[in-house]
Amino acid sequence: MNGPGYIIENLIGAWNVVLGRADGLNRVDTSLEGFWRSFAAVILIAPFAFIVLLSQRKLSAAAEEAVDPLSGGGLAHESLVLLVDWFMFPLLFALLAGPFGLGGRYVPFIVTRNWSSVIIAAGVATVHGLHVIGILPTSVAPFVMLAVLAVALRFSYVIARVALSVSMGLALPIVALDFIVSITIWAVFARLT
């Protein structure tokens, strides 16, 4: 299965896992080829990341922070950060999965995480998009965005629980690690600009 049908099938499987349905794992491609293909989902995330970038720039401008004009160099920088963020946690978790006895569940977890990231990014971008076009006022936007972040973390938690078949006590640190790695990467790269 290739093309849109393949993408849709993996997204449906990931959505089922997000809803806590373990049978969703049967719909994501957890073969070795499917594992590598799942990293291409970042291509679907890129437009959503651009919407978030526009919203963040609007928030910065409203806070009277200096906002440089969006240029090709700026977009290249943001794209690089997105790619580093996209690959860092799977690399780090590859080192940790074995010692924690999760090596056999690593591929289903990462594949599901990658495809569900598209769903999560779409939800986050929807809120940011409403902010960009002015439907969501800047004064309210941070609170709504915080609520969306909480939902995204909840989704990540369910994915870890279901795809890794772990307890809450192990799922929470995995989600926390993923989140910490991500915000650290973005913070480090922000200082480099």
C-alpha positions in Angstrom: 0.0 0.0 0.0 1.4 3.4 -1.0 0.5 7.0 -1.2 -2.6 8.6 0.4 -4.1 5.2 1.3 -1.0 4.2 3.2 -0.9 7.6 5.0 -4.6 7.4 5.9 -4.4 3.9 7.2 -1.5 4.8 9.5 -3.3 7.9 10.7 -6.4 5.9 11.5 -4.4 3.4 13.4 -2.6 6.1 15.3 -5.9 7.8 16.1 -7.3 4.6 17.5 -4.2 4.2 19.7 -4.7 7.9 20.9 -8.2 6.8 21.9 -6.7 4.0 23.9 -7.6 1.2 21.5 -4.7 -1.3 21.3 -6.2 -2.7 18.0 -5.1 0.5 16.4 -1.6 -0.9 16.4 -2.7 -3.4 13.8 -3.4 -0.6 11.4 0.0 1.1 11.6 2.9 -0.3 9.6 5.3 -1.6 12.1 7.5 -3.4 9.6 11.1 -2.2 9.4 10.2 -0.4 6.2 7.1 1.1 7.9 9.3 2.2 10.8 11.6 4.2 8.4 8.6 5.5 6.4 6.9 6.9 9.6 9.7 9.4 9.9 8.5 10.9 6.6 5.4 12.0 8.5 7.4 15.2 9.4 6.6 16.3 5.8 2.9 16.4 6.8 3.8 18.2 10.1 5.8 21.0 8.4 2.8 23.1 7.2 1.3 22.9 10.7 4.7 24.0 12.2 4.6 27.0 9.9 1.2 28.0 11.2 2.4 27.7 14.7 5.5 29.9 13.8 3.2 32.6 12.4 1.1 32.5 15.6 4.1 32.7 17.9 5.4 35.7 15.9 2.1 37.4 16.3 2.2 36.8 20.1 5.7 38.1 20.2 4.7 41.2 18.3 1.8 41.8 20.7 4.2 41.5 23.7 6.3 44.2 21.9 9.2 41.8 21.5 11.4 42.4 18.5 10.3 40.2 15.6 12.6 39.9 12.6 11.0 39.6 9.1 10.3 36.1 8.1 13.0 35.2 5.6 14.3 32.1 3.8 17.1 31.9 6.4 14.7 32.0 9.2 12.5 29.3 7.7 15.6 27.2 7.1 16.6 27.6 10.7 13.1 26.6 11.9 13.1 23.6 9.5 16.4 22.5 10.9 15.2 22.7 14.5 12.0 20.8 13.6 14.2 18.0 12.0 16.5 17.8 15.0 13.5 17.7 17.3 11.8 15.1 15.2 14.8 12.6 15.3 16.3 13.3 18.8 13.8 11.5 21.0 13.6 8.3 18.9 17.4 8.2 18.9 17.5 8.8 22.7 14.7 6.3 23.4 16.5 3.7 21.2 19.3 3.8 23.8 16.9 3.6 26.7 14.4 1.0 25.4 16.6 -2.0 25.9 17.7 -1.4 29.5 14.1 -0.8 30.5 12.9 -4.0 28.8 11.1 -2.1 26.0 13.2 -3.1 23.0 10.5 -5.3 21.6 8.0 -2.5 21.7 10.3 0.2 20.4 9.2 0.0 16.8 5.4 0.0 17.4 5.8 2.9 19.8 7.9 5.1 17.5 5.8 4.4 14.5 2.6 5.2 16.4 4.2 8.3 17.9 5.4 9.5 14.5 2.0 9.1 12.9 0.0 10.5 15.9 2.3 13.5 15.8 0.6 14.5 12.6 -2.8 14.4 14.4 -1.5 16.3 17.4 0.2 18.9 15.1 -3.1 19.4 13.2 -4.9 20.1 16.4 -2.3 22.5 17.7 -2.1 24.2 14.4 -5.9 24.7 14.3 -5.8 26.7 17.5 -2.8 28.7 16.3 -4.4 29.2 12.9 -7.5 30.7 14.6 -5.1 33.1 16.4 -3.3 34.0 13.2 -6.6 34.9 11.4 -7.9 36.8 14.4 -10.7 34.6 15.6 -8.8 33.7 18.8 -7.8 37.0 20.5 -4.2 37.4 21.5 -5.2 38.0 25.1 -6.9 34.6 25.3 -4.7 32.6 22.9 -2.0 31.6 25.5 -4.6 30.0 27.8 -6.2 28.1 25.0 -2.8 27.0 23.7 -1.9 25.8 27.2 -5.1 23.7 27.2 -4.2 22.3 23.8 -0.7 21.4 25.1 -2.3 19.5 28.0 -4.4 17.5 25.5 -1.4 16.8 23.4 0.5 15.5 26.5 -2.5 13.4 27.4 -2.5 11.9 23.9 1.3 11.2 24.2 0.7 9.5 27.5 -2.0 7.2 26.0 0.3 6.4 23.1 3.0 5.4 25.5 0.7 3.3 27.6 -0.9 1.5 24.7 2.1 1.1 22.3 4.6 0.2 24.9 2.2 -1.7 27.2 3.5 0.0 30.3 2.2 1.2 33.5 1.3 4.8 34.3 4.5 4.9 36.4 6.7 4.3 33.3 4.5 6.1 30.7 4.7 9.4 32.5 8.5 9.7 32.6 8.7 8.7 29.0 6.3 11.4 28.0 8.1 13.9 30.3 11.4 12.9 28.7 10.0 13.5 25.2 8.6 16.9 26.2 11.8 18.0 27.9 14.0 16.9 25.0 11.8 18.9 22.6 11.7 22.1 24.6 15.4 21.9 25.3 16.2 21.6 21.5 13.9 24.6 20.7 15.4 26.6 23.5 19.0 25.8 22.5 18.4 26.7 18.9 16.6 29.9 19.9 19.7 31.1 21.7 21.8 30.4 18.5 19.8 32.9 16.5 
